[in-house]
Amino acid sequence: MPAELRVCSLYPDLMNIYADRGNMLMLERRCAWRGIGFRIDAAGLGDPVDPEAHDLFYIGGGQDRDQALCARDLATVKRKALHAAADAGKVVLAVCGGYQLLGSSYQLGDEELPGVGLVDLHTVREPGPRLIGNVAIEVELNGEPAVLAGFENHGGRTYLGPTARPLGRVLSGHGNNNHDGFEGVRRDNVIGTYLHGPLLPKNAHFADWLIATALGLERLEGLPDALEDDAHREALAAAGV
């Protein structure tokens, strides 16, 4: 088994509005319990990124002002490296605001924020209330159906382009735009989603899938997950599933 999972956390000081740093803690703990090392490096504004130095890249959500700063940095300083990482099969996980920046652009009022262009999608602000509430989606992991649960709170509406495919199908909640019944995006090992709260403590099976995929393993040894299973069931129940 590989000795270490190497994680690059993008803008952890700016893109952590929903306590999604808990996702990194979940990955660290599930690695430690299996004897897998865990190294996390932060990459802030202006910092270069080495696509070969990490197995998993993570970006959370932030306020509009902070998201605008990160959008410009992603589109210039880090764009080439992130494309190289994605093309090499590295895992990229983007949540909420980070998800919105995976695509071509985010139209925020009169301002259009650039995206990093890893996937074919764009995000706009439309009239209407924010999309808020518990959500559950059906996804496919390793060729098998699975369900993820979380919480969504976003004003942007995300629309996938013709070459993009969703992460999952909405079972309960709003999803990408409250119209098409889809949630998130997936391009190989690049994943974007609006599910947070944070996401991984509610979905230990998904955390394990991310770790295994990032390390090039077919599967990980099991853990005694009674508490994690309870957390998942409670998150599903909160979403009415």
GIFEN-V842499 format. One record per pair of residues at least 6 apart in sequence whose ideal C-beta (glycine too) atoms are under 8 Angstrom apart, sorted by the first residue. I is the first residue (numbers start at 1). J is the second residue. D is the distance in Angstrom with one decimal. If there is no record, write none. Layout:
i->I j->J d->D
i->I j->J d->D
//
This chain:
i->1 j->34 d->7.4
i->1 j->35 d->7.4
i->1 j->36 d->6.5
i->1 j->215 d->7.8
i->1 j->217 d->7.2
i->2 j->36 d->6.8
i->2 j->215 d->4.7
i->2 j->216 d->7.5
i->2 j->217 d->7.5
i->3 j->36 d->7.1
i->3 j->37 d->5.3
i->4 j->36 d->6.8
i->4 j->37 d->3.5
i->4 j->38 d->6.8
i->4 j->39 d->5.8
i->5 j->27 d->6.9
i->5 j->31 d->5.3
i->5 j->36 d->5.9
i->5 j->37 d->7.0
i->5 j->38 d->5.3
i->5 j->39 d->7.3
i->5 j->55 d->5.7
i->5 j->56 d->6.7
i->5 j->211 d->6.0
i->5 j->214 d->6.1
i->5 j->215 d->6.2
i->6 j->39 d->5.1
i->6 j->41 d->7.6
i->6 j->53 d->6.6
i->6 j->54 d->4.6
i->6 j->55 d->4.9
i->6 j->56 d->7.4
i->7 j->24 d->6.7
i->7 j->27 d->6.7
i->7 j->38 d->7.2
i->7 j->39 d->6.8
i->7 j->40 d->4.5
i->7 j->41 d->7.2
i->7 j->54 d->6.3
i->7 j->55 d->7.1
i->7 j->56 d->4.9
i->7 j->57 d->7.6
i->7 j->58 d->6.3
i->8 j->40 d->7.7
i->8 j->41 d->5.4
i->8 j->42 d->7.9
i->8 j->43 d->5.6
i->8 j->49 d->6.2
i->8 j->53 d->7.5
i->8 j->54 d->4.1
i->8 j->56 d->7.3
i->8 j->57 d->4.8
i->8 j->58 d->7.1
i->9 j->24 d->6.1
i->9 j->40 d->5.7
i->9 j->41 d->7.1
i->9 j->42 d->5.3
i->9 j->43 d->7.1
i->9 j->58 d->5.2
i->9 j->59 d->7.8
i->10 j->43 d->5.3
i->10 j->49 d->7.7
i->10 j->57 d->6.5
i->10 j->58 d->6.6
i->10 j->59 d->4.2
i->10 j->70 d->7.5
i->10 j->74 d->7.7
i->10 j->78 d->7.3
i->10 j->98 d->7.3
i->11 j->43 d->7.4
i->11 j->44 d->5.9
i->11 j->45 d->7.1
i->11 j->59 d->6.4
i->11 j->60 d->7.9
i->11 j->62 d->7.2
i->11 j->66 d->7.6
i->11 j->70 d->4.9
i->11 j->73 d->7.8
i->12 j->21 d->6.4
i->12 j->42 d->5.2
i->12 j->44 d->7.8
i->12 j->60 d->7.5
i->13 j->42 d->7.7
i->13 j->44 d->6.4
i->14 j->44 d->7.6
i->14 j->45 d->7.6
i->14 j->62 d->5.1
i->14 j->66 d->4.1
i->14 j->67 d->8.0
i->14 j->69 d->6.7
i->14 j->70 d->5.9
i->15 j->59 d->5.7
i->15 j->60 d->4.4
i->15 j->61 d->5.9
i->15 j->62 d->4.1
i->15 j->66 d->6.6
i->15 j->67 d->7.3
i->15 j->70 d->6.0
i->15 j->97 d->6.1
i->15 j->98 d->5.9
i->16 j->60 d->5.2
i->16 j->61 d->7.8
i->16 j->62 d->7.1
i->17 j->60 d->7.4
i->17 j->61 d->5.3
i->17 j->62 d->5.2
i->17 j->63 d->5.9
i->17 j->66 d->7.9
i->17 j->96 d->7.9
i->17 j->97 d->7.4
i->18 j->60 d->7.1
i->18 j->61 d->5.7
i->18 j->95 d->7.9
i->18 j->96 d->6.5
i->18 j->151 d->8.0
i->18 j->153 d->7.3
i->18 j->196 d->4.6
i->18 j->197 d->6.5
i->18 j->198 d->6.9
i->19 j->197 d->7.9
i->19 j->198 d->6.0
i->20 j->60 d->3.8
i->20 j->61 d->6.5
i->20 j->95 d->5.4
i->20 j->96 d->7.5
i->20 j->196 d->5.2
i->20 j->198 d->4.5
i->20 j->199 d->7.1
i->21 j->60 d->7.2
i->21 j->198 d->7.5
i->22 j->198 d->3.9
i->22 j->200 d->7.2
i->22 j->201 d->5.8
i->23 j->58 d->6.8
i->23 j->60 d->7.5
i->23 j->93 d->7.6
i->23 j->95 d->7.2
i->23 j->198 d->4.8
i->23 j->199 d->5.9
i->23 j->200 d->4.5
i->23 j->201 d->7.7
i->23 j->207 d->7.8
i->24 j->40 d->6.1
i->24 j->58 d->6.6
i->26 j->198 d->7.4
i->26 j->200 d->4.0
i->26 j->201 d->5.1
i->26 j->204 d->7.5
i->26 j->207 d->5.2
i->27 j->38 d->6.9
i->27 j->56 d->7.6
i->27 j->200 d->6.8
i->27 j->207 d->6.0
i->27 j->210 d->7.0
i->27 j->211 d->6.3
i->28 j->38 d->4.5
i->28 j->40 d->7.3
i->30 j->204 d->7.0
i->30 j->207 d->5.6
i->30 j->208 d->6.3
i->30 j->211 d->6.4
i->30 j->223 d->7.0
i->31 j->37 d->7.0
i->31 j->38 d->4.5
i->31 j->211 d->6.3
i->32 j->38 d->6.6
i->33 j->223 d->5.7
i->34 j->220 d->6.3
i->34 j->221 d->6.1
i->34 j->223 d->7.3
i->36 j->211 d->7.4
i->36 j->215 d->7.5
i->41 j->53 d->7.6
i->41 j->54 d->7.0
i->43 j->49 d->5.2
i->43 j->78 d->7.2
i->45 j->69 d->6.2
i->45 j->70 d->7.2
i->45 j->73 d->5.0
i->45 j->77 d->7.9
i->46 j->73 d->6.7
i->46 j->77 d->6.1
i->47 j->77 d->7.4
i->48 j->77 d->6.7
i->48 j->78 d->7.5
i->48 j->81 d->7.0
i->49 j->57 d->7.6
i->49 j->77 d->8.0
i->49 j->78 d->5.0
i->49 j->81 d->4.1
i->49 j->82 d->6.7
i->49 j->85 d->7.7
i->50 j->81 d->6.8
i->51 j->81 d->4.8
i->51 j->82 d->7.2
i->51 j->84 d->4.1
i->51 j->85 d->3.8
i->51 j->88 d->6.5
i->51 j->90 d->6.7
i->52 j->88 d->7.8
i->54 j->85 d->7.3
i->54 j->90 d->6.9
i->55 j->90 d->6.2
i->55 j->91 d->6.7
i->55 j->214 d->4.0
i->55 j->215 d->6.3
i->56 j->90 d->6.9
i->56 j->91 d->4.3
i->56 j->92 d->7.6
i->56 j->93 d->6.8
i->56 j->210 d->6.6
i->56 j->214 d->4.3
i->57 j->82 d->6.7
i->57 j->85 d->6.0
i->57 j->90 d->6.5
i->57 j->91 d->7.1
i->57 j->92 d->4.7
i->57 j->93 d->7.3
i->58 j->92 d->7.9
i->58 j->93 d->5.1
i->58 j->94 d->7.6
i->58 j->95 d->8.0
i->58 j->98 d->7.9
i->59 j->70 d->7.6
i->59 j->93 d->7.7
i->59 j->94 d->4.9
i->59 j->95 d->7.3
i->59 j->97 d->8.0
i->59 j->98 d->3.3
i->59 j->101 d->7.2
i->60 j->95 d->5.1
i->60 j->96 d->6.8
i->60 j->97 d->7.1
i->60 j->98 d->5.6
i->60 j->196 d->7.5
i->61 j->67 d->7.6
i->61 j->95 d->5.8
i->61 j->96 d->3.1
i->61 j->97 d->3.5
i->61 j->98 d->6.0
i->61 j->99 d->7.8
i->61 j->196 d->6.5
i->62 j->70 d->6.6
i->62 j->97 d->5.0
i->64 j->108 d->6.3
i->67 j->97 d->4.7
i->67 j->100 d->7.5
i->67 j->101 d->7.1
i->67 j->106 d->7.8
i->67 j->113 d->7.0
i->68 j->108 d->7.4
i->68 j->111 d->7.2
i->68 j->113 d->5.7
i->70 j->97 d->7.9
i->70 j->101 d->6.8
i->71 j->101 d->5.3
i->71 j->106 d->6.9
i->71 j->113 d->4.0
i->71 j->114 d->5.6
i->71 j->115 d->7.0
i->72 j->113 d->7.6
i->72 j->114 d->6.5
i->74 j->82 d->7.3
i->74 j->101 d->5.7
i->74 j->114 d->7.7
i->74 j->115 d->7.6
i->74 j->116 d->4.4
i->75 j->114 d->3.9
i->75 j->115 d->6.8
i->75 j->116 d->5.9
i->75 j->117 d->7.8
i->78 j->116 d->7.2
i->79 j->116 d->5.4
i->79 j->117 d->7.1
i->82 j->92 d->6.8
i->82 j->116 d->5.7
i->82 j->118 d->6.4
i->83 j->116 d->7.8
i->83 j->117 d->7.6
i->83 j->118 d->6.7
i->85 j->92 d->6.7
i->86 j->92 d->5.8
i->86 j->118 d->5.4
i->86 j->187 d->7.2
i->86 j->188 d->7.2
i->86 j->189 d->7.3
i->86 j->190 d->5.0
i->89 j->188 d->6.6
i->89 j->189 d->5.7
i->90 j->189 d->6.6
i->90 j->214 d->7.2
i->91 j->189 d->4.7
i->91 j->190 d->7.8
i->91 j->191 d->7.5
i->91 j->210 d->5.8
i->91 j->213 d->5.6
i->91 j->214 d->4.4
i->92 j->102 d->7.7
i->92 j->118 d->6.7
i->92 j->189 d->6.8
i->92 j->190 d->4.4
i->92 j->191 d->6.9
i->93 j->191 d->5.3
i->93 j->192 d->8.0
i->93 j->210 d->6.5
i->94 j->101 d->7.0
i->94 j->102 d->5.2
i->94 j->190 d->7.9
i->94 j->191 d->7.1
i->94 j->192 d->4.5
i->94 j->193 d->7.6
i->95 j->192 d->7.7
i->95 j->193 d->6.0
i->95 j->194 d->7.5
i->95 j->195 d->7.2
i->95 j->196 d->5.1
i->95 j->198 d->7.7
i->95 j->199 d->6.2
i->96 j->152 d->8.0
i->96 j->153 d->7.7
i->96 j->154 d->6.2
i->96 j->193 d->7.9
i->96 j->194 d->5.6
i->96 j->196 d->5.3
i->98 j->192 d->7.3
i->99 j->158 d->7.2
i->99 j->184 d->7.0
i->99 j->185 d->7.2
i->99 j->192 d->3.5
i->99 j->193 d->5.9
i->99 j->194 d->6.3
i->100 j->106 d->4.9
i->100 j->115 d->7.6
i->100 j->123 d->4.4
i->100 j->154 d->7.9
i->100 j->156 d->5.5
i->100 j->158 d->6.4
i->100 j->192 d->7.9
i->101 j->113 d->7.2
i->101 j->115 d->5.3
i->101 j->116 d->6.0
i->102 j->115 d->6.4
i->102 j->116 d->6.2
i->102 j->118 d->4.9
i->102 j->119 d->5.0
i->102 j->121 d->6.9
i->102 j->185 d->6.7
i->102 j->190 d->7.0
i->102 j->192 d->4.7
i->103 j->115 d->4.4
i->103 j->117 d->7.1
i->103 j->118 d->7.7
i->103 j->119 d->5.7
i->103 j->120 d->7.0
i->103 j->121 d->3.6
i->103 j->122 d->5.2
i->103 j->123 d->6.5
i->103 j->158 d->7.4
i->103 j->161 d->7.9
i->103 j->185 d->7.8
i->104 j->115 d->4.9
i->104 j->117 d->5.8
i->104 j->120 d->7.4
i->104 j->121 d->7.1
i->104 j->122 d->5.1
i->104 j->161 d->8.0
i->105 j->112 d->5.3
i->105 j->113 d->6.5
i->105 j->114 d->6.1
i->105 j->115 d->5.3
i->105 j->122 d->5.2
i->105 j->123 d->7.4
i->106 j->112 d->7.2
i->106 j->113 d->4.3
i->106 j->115 d->6.5
i->106 j->122 d->7.3
i->106 j->123 d->4.4
i->106 j->124 d->7.6
i->106 j->156 d->6.4
i->107 j->113 d->7.9
i->107 j->122 d->7.4
i->107 j->123 d->7.1
i->107 j->124 d->4.4
i->107 j->125 d->6.4
i->108 j->125 d->6.1
i->108 j->156 d->7.7
i->109 j->125 d->6.5
i->115 j->122 d->7.4
i->118 j->187 d->6.8
i->118 j->190 d->5.3
i->119 j->160 d->7.9
i->119 j->164 d->5.3
i->119 j->185 d->5.0
i->119 j->187 d->4.9
i->119 j->190 d->6.2
i->119 j->192 d->6.8
i->120 j->160 d->6.7
i->120 j->161 d->3.3
i->120 j->162 d->6.9
i->120 j->163 d->4.4
i->120 j->164 d->4.1
i->121 j->158 d->5.7
i->121 j->159 d->6.4
i->121 j->160 d->4.9
i->121 j->161 d->5.9
i->121 j->164 d->5.4
i->121 j->185 d->5.7
i->121 j->192 d->7.8
i->122 j->158 d->7.5
i->122 j->159 d->6.0
i->122 j->161 d->7.4
i->123 j->156 d->4.3
i->123 j->157 d->6.7
i->123 j->158 d->4.5
i->123 j->159 d->7.5
i->124 j->156 d->6.8
i->124 j->157 d->5.7
i->124 j->159 d->7.5
i->125 j->155 d->5.9
i->125 j->156 d->5.9
i->125 j->157 d->7.3
i->126 j->157 d->5.1
i->130 j->153 d->6.3
i->130 j->154 d->6.5
i->130 j->155 d->4.8
i->131 j->152 d->5.9
i->131 j->153 d->7.5
i->131 j->154 d->5.5
i->131 j->155 d->7.6
i->131 j->157 d->7.8
i->131 j->173 d->8.0
i->131 j->174 d->3.9
i->131 j->175 d->7.9
i->131 j->178 d->5.6
i->131 j->194 d->7.8
i->132 j->152 d->6.6
i->132 j->153 d->4.8
i->132 j->174 d->8.0
i->133 j->151 d->7.2
i->133 j->152 d->6.5
i->133 j->173 d->5.8
i->133 j->174 d->7.0
i->133 j->239 d->7.9
i->134 j->149 d->7.2
i->134 j->150 d->7.6
i->134 j->151 d->5.7
i->134 j->152 d->8.0
i->134 j->172 d->7.1
i->134 j->173 d->6.5
i->134 j->235 d->7.2
i->134 j->238 d->4.3
i->134 j->239 d->4.0
i->134 j->240 d->7.5
i->135 j->149 d->7.1
i->135 j->150 d->5.9
i->135 j->151 d->6.8
i->135 j->152 d->4.9
i->135 j->170 d->7.0
i->135 j->172 d->6.2
i->135 j->173 d->2.8
i->135 j->174 d->6.8
i->135 j->175 d->7.1
i->135 j->183 d->6.9
i->135 j->194 d->7.4
i->135 j->195 d->6.2
i->135 j->239 d->5.7
i->136 j->147 d->5.8
i->136 j->148 d->7.0
i->136 j->149 d->4.6
i->136 j->170 d->7.8
i->136 j->171 d->4.5
i->136 j->172 d->4.7
i->136 j->173 d->6.6
i->136 j->235 d->7.7
i->136 j->236 d->5.7
i->136 j->239 d->4.1
i->136 j->240 d->7.8
i->136 j->241 d->4.2
i->137 j->147 d->7.0
i->137 j->148 d->5.4
i->137 j->149 d->8.0
i->137 j->167 d->6.9
i->137 j->168 d->3.6
i->137 j->169 d->6.3
i->137 j->170 d->5.6
i->137 j->171 d->6.1
i->137 j->173 d->7.6
i->137 j->175 d->7.2
i->137 j->183 d->4.5
i->137 j->184 d->7.1
i->137 j->195 d->7.3
i->138 j->145 d->6.1
i->138 j->146 d->7.5
i->138 j->147 d->5.6
i->138 j->168 d->5.4
i->138 j->169 d->4.9
i->138 j->171 d->5.7
i->139 j->145 d->7.4
i->139 j->146 d->5.4
i->139 j->147 d->7.3
i->139 j->148 d->5.7
i->139 j->167 d->5.8
i->139 j->168 d->3.8
i->140 j->146 d->7.1
i->140 j->168 d->7.9
i->141 j->205 d->7.4
i->141 j->206 d->7.1
i->141 j->209 d->4.9
i->142 j->209 d->7.0
i->142 j->218 d->7.9
i->142 j->219 d->7.7
i->146 j->205 d->6.3
i->146 j->206 d->7.3
i->147 j->171 d->6.9
i->147 j->236 d->6.7
i->147 j->241 d->6.9
i->148 j->168 d->6.6
i->148 j->193 d->7.8
i->148 j->195 d->6.1
i->148 j->199 d->7.4
i->148 j->202 d->8.0
i->148 j->203 d->5.0
i->148 j->206 d->5.7
i->149 j->195 d->7.4
i->149 j->202 d->5.5
i->149 j->203 d->6.6
i->149 j->232 d->6.6
i->149 j->235 d->3.6
i->149 j->236 d->4.9
i->149 j->238 d->7.4
i->149 j->239 d->5.5
i->149 j->241 d->7.1
i->150 j->193 d->7.6
i->150 j->194 d->7.9
i->150 j->195 d->3.0
i->150 j->196 d->5.9
i->150 j->197 d->5.2
i->150 j->199 d->5.0
i->150 j->202 d->5.9
i->150 j->203 d->7.4
i->150 j->235 d->6.7
i->151 j->195 d->7.1
i->151 j->196 d->6.1
i->151 j->197 d->3.7
i->152 j->173 d->6.0
i->152 j->174 d->6.1
i->152 j->175 d->7.8
i->152 j->194 d->4.5
i->152 j->195 d->6.5
i->152 j->196 d->7.5
i->153 j->196 d->7.8
i->154 j->194 d->5.4
i->157 j->176 d->7.0
i->157 j->177 d->3.9
i->157 j->178 d->7.2
i->157 j->179 d->7.8
i->158 j->176 d->4.4
i->158 j->177 d->6.0
i->158 j->185 d->7.8
i->158 j->194 d->7.8
i->159 j->176 d->7.0
i->159 j->177 d->6.0
i->159 j->180 d->7.8
i->160 j->166 d->6.3
i->160 j->176 d->7.0
i->160 j->180 d->8.0
i->160 j->182 d->6.8
i->160 j->185 d->6.0
i->164 j->185 d->5.5
i->164 j->187 d->6.9
i->165 j->185 d->7.2
i->165 j->186 d->6.0
i->165 j->187 d->7.6
i->166 j->176 d->7.2
i->166 j->182 d->3.6
i->166 j->183 d->6.3
i->166 j->184 d->5.9
i->166 j->185 d->6.2
i->166 j->186 d->7.0
i->167 j->182 d->7.9
i->167 j->183 d->6.0
i->167 j->184 d->2.9
i->167 j->185 d->5.9
i->167 j->186 d->4.7
i->167 j->191 d->6.0
i->167 j->192 d->7.1
i->167 j->193 d->5.5
i->168 j->182 d->7.3
i->168 j->183 d->5.2
i->168 j->184 d->6.1
i->169 j->181 d->6.2
i->169 j->182 d->6.5
i->169 j->183 d->7.4
i->170 j->181 d->5.2
i->170 j->182 d->6.7
i->170 j->183 d->5.2
i->171 j->239 d->7.4
i->171 j->241 d->5.3
i->172 j->239 d->4.4
i->172 j->240 d->5.0
i->172 j->241 d->5.3
i->173 j->183 d->7.4
i->173 j->239 d->6.3
i->175 j->181 d->6.4
i->175 j->182 d->5.7
i->175 j->183 d->4.0
i->175 j->194 d->7.4
i->176 j->182 d->5.4
i->176 j->183 d->5.8
i->176 j->184 d->7.1
i->176 j->194 d->7.2
i->183 j->193 d->6.6
i->183 j->194 d->6.6
i->183 j->195 d->7.3
i->184 j->191 d->6.7
i->184 j->192 d->5.5
i->184 j->193 d->3.8
i->184 j->194 d->6.8
i->184 j->195 d->7.3
i->185 j->191 d->7.3
i->185 j->192 d->4.5
i->185 j->193 d->7.9
i->186 j->192 d->7.8
i->189 j->213 d->5.8
i->189 j->214 d->7.8
i->193 j->199 d->6.9
i->199 j->206 d->7.3
i->200 j->206 d->6.4
i->200 j->207 d->4.2
i->200 j->210 d->7.7
i->201 j->228 d->7.8
i->201 j->231 d->6.2
i->202 j->231 d->5.5
i->202 j->232 d->6.0
i->202 j->235 d->4.1
i->203 j->232 d->6.1
i->203 j->235 d->7.6
i->204 j->223 d->7.9
i->204 j->225 d->5.6
i->204 j->228 d->3.8
i->204 j->229 d->7.6
i->204 j->231 d->7.6
i->204 j->232 d->6.8
i->205 j->232 d->7.6
i->208 j->220 d->5.2
i->211 j->217 d->7.9
i->211 j->220 d->6.3
i->212 j->218 d->7.0
i->212 j->219 d->5.9
i->212 j->220 d->5.1
//
